Amino acid sequence: MSYGLLLLRVFVGGAFFGHGTQKLFGWFGGYGPQGTGGFFAGQGYRWGVAMAVLAGLSEAGGGALLGFGLLTPLAALMLATVMLNAVGAVTYKRAFLLGSELELAYLVVAVALAATGPGRFSLDRAIGWDDNITGLWWAVGVLLVAAAISFVTLNVMRTKPAPEAAPA
């Protein structure tokens, strides 16, 4: 089980780190803060560049923490919040199998890792924190706090809902 958790954490953490650095620095073919900020503004977010930077920091920081298995519930919260915002602002109107399944899968992975913990090969375990900051209630807390933050972000930090998606 520890090897599976390690593989899951490193892959998902690395993917989020990469997406975050696309937003922050334009790495890996990304558009950087200005280009990503334009996309965020197009989705109705106020202060598109600032929101892009915040999303990039959440993805890169949460992905790095998850990959190393450090402060796993915080990493899960950061990633779950970004995914709930992505679903709420961009993919919700497309339905489950028409565009939102990847974001929902990443959300489930983040919450599940908050419940199970990062596994034996993690910094949380090396420090001795893994037994104290994992479990069902940590996962429930991550999901509830991420939902609350996302609710505020989607309803206060946006001026208008995203335009209707064209049918696939």
N, C-alpha and C positions, 0 to 999 in steps of 0.2 A: 504494500500500500504506500509506503514512503516514497518509492521510486515513481509511482504514478502521480502522487501529489507534487513531487519535484518537477516532473515533466510538465504537468498542467500549469503549475505556478510560473515556471520559466517561460513556457511558450506564451501563455496569456499575458504575463507581465511584460515580456518582450514586445508583443504586439501593441500593447497599450503604450509602452515607452516610445515605440516608433511612431505611433499616431500622434502622441503628444509633441514629439520633436518636429514632426511635420508642421504642426500649428505654431510652435514656438520659434523654430529656426529655418523652416523651409527644407529640412533634411528629407531624404528618401522621396523626393519628388513632391514634397508638400508646398504649400503656398505662403507659409510664414504668417505672422500676425496680421498683416494688412490684407492679404488675399483671403485668409480664413475669416478675418473680421468682416469682409464684404459678404461672405456667405452667411455668417451669423446675422448680419444686418438684414439680409434678404429673407431670413427666416423670422424676422420681426423682433430680434433682440435689440434692446437699447445698447449703445456703446459696444458695437460689434467687435472692435479690436480688443477691448478690455475683456469681453466675454470669451473671445478666442484664446487670449492669453490664460485666462482662468481655466478654461477647458484643457488647454495644453499642459498647464502645470498639474492639473488633476490627473490627466492621463499619464504624463511622463513620471510624475512623482509617485502616483499610485501604482503604476506598472513596475517601477524600480523597487518599491517597497514589497510588492507582491512577489516579484522575481526572487528577491533575497529572503523572502519569508520573514520580514521585519514589520512589526506593528500591523499584523495581518488584518485585524478589524478596521483600522484606519485606511489601509490600502483598499479593502473591500468597499468601504464607505465612499471613498473618492471615485472609484470605478463605477459603482452602482449609481451614484448621482449623475455621472456623465451619461451612462446608458439610459437612465430614465428620462433625462433631458433629450437625448437623441430620439428616443421613441416618441416622446410627447411633442417635440417640435418638428420632426422630419418624417419618421416612418410610420406613425400610428395610422394615418389615413390609408396606408398601402395594405394593411391587413397582415396577418401572421406570415403566410407563405409568399407574400409579394414584397418583402423588403424589411420587415422588422425582426425576423427570426435571429439574425446574427446578434443584434443588440440585446435581445431578450436572452439569448444563450450566454453572452458575456455577463449579463446581470445575474443569471442563475449561478454561473461559475463563481462570481464574486461573493454572493451570499452563501453559497455552499462552502467555500473556503473559510468564511467567517465561522461557520458551524463546525467544520471538521478540524480546522487548524491547518497550519502550513506543513505539518509533517516533520519527520525526524531530521531531514536535511534542511534546516532553516536557522536563521539567526534568532528567531523567537525561541526555538528549542535550545540553542546554544546559551542564550541568556537565562533560560529557565522561565520564560513568560508563557509558553504555549499552553500550559494547563490552566492559567489564570485568565486568558483573553480569548478563549474559544468556547463554542458550545451553542446550543439552540438559541438561548436568549441573546447572545452576541449577534447571531444571524438575524434574529427578529429586530433587534435594535438597529443594526445596519440598514435593514430594509425600511424600517419606519423613519429613521432620520434621513435617509436618502430620498424617500418619498416626500417628506416635509420640505427639504431643501429644494427639491425639483419642483414641487408645487409653487413655492415662492418664486423660483427662477422663471418658471413658465408663465406665471400670472402677473408678476410685478416687474420682472426684468424684460418683458416683451411689450411692444406697443401694439402688436396685432398678431393674430395667429398666422401660421405659415400658409402660403397659397395652396389651393387644392392641387393635389398631385394628379397628373394625367393618368388615365387607366393604362395598365400594362398590356 
